[in-house]
């Protein structure tokens, strides 16, 4: 049996909601032992996030998958001691409390390092650990606005729109938290360097993607404004409606792709005038009108067949129902059906990225609150049944 990519790495996930717990979840997908610390009787807020079925979150099974849920209230002195005993046994702590909160509770990084000098601590906060905003509360939607992304979403003659219908800032921050944590592990374990902290904000991951707009303001003096589609670099580009009322996307982001589109549309006459992107962008309207008309006179399957043959990347605008029925998703096991105590089974996204030698797996869906108390407290900390019962009686766990 092959070893998991992160076998031997133990992560203490004391975070809540999405960004930081999602980062810990990705590590769990690839074999890290992730101990999910939750408040007794209450648990992670994610357990109550909608959508709900009969009052039960259908998001938690995926958000909590592959984690060992334990309960612990480290506001109590005895709870802090138990927490630090766990820190001794772990490689990484992932948290997302307001900057300075762990210090206020008496379990900050300096205290953790006293019991485990090699502990890596990953912080995920709204604005990061430094700067004038460091102590402010932060959630995904406001931080998406702070990143500059919301300003760019929508039409120029209307108010900005929220953007994607998922907490993108949280998920992108989660990815950066994984990247930072893995770099810190490499630095500590392979390069024999010091353990370090990873400082991830919710806004900077999105801002990192806006490099062209940063350069545009700096070099060209242009403040990027809202446009209905990405513009200024490609033509044709957009979402188009086919003759059988299907929405599809098409973009010619390089000159060779535009050449291929000319082949698909049987428009060789365009090449002398529009071979270069700068020529197409100088007067995009004739091309956009012609492409819109060409697509609108055919079915989606007809357009797709011509574009696929010519080498033009196109895609139907996929709904979740389309995704469930799509053979590409099926071939790559992108949707997994996992046993789930609450619902019998539940479908969730698969394991990404795909590793050839050490692929990840979903071992279990998000567990019941505290279902791994005995496993962790007995097998990792060596507590007796009486000690565990005492902690439970005093509401520490």
Buried (B, 14 or more C-beta within 10 A) or exposed (E): EEEBBBEEBBBBBBBBBBBBBBBBBBBBBBBBBBBBBBBBEEBBBBBBBEEEEEEEBBBBBBBBBBBBBBBBBBEBEBBBBBBBBBBEBBBBBBBBBBBEBBEEBEBBBEBBBEBBEEBBBBBBBBBBBEEEBBEBEBBBBBBBBBBBBBBBBBEEEEEBEEBEEEBBBBBBBBBBBBBBBBEBBEBBBEEEEEBBBBBBBBBBBBBEEBEEBEEBEEEEEEEBEBEEEEBEEBBBBBEBBBEEEBBBBBBBBEBEBBBBBBBBBEBEEBEEEBBEBEBBBEEBEEBBEBBBEBBEEBBBEBBBEBBEEBEBEBEBEBEEEEEEEBEEBEEEEBBBEBEBEBBEEBBBEBBEEEEEEEBBEBEBBBBEBBBBBEEBBBEBBEBEEEBBEBBBEEEBB
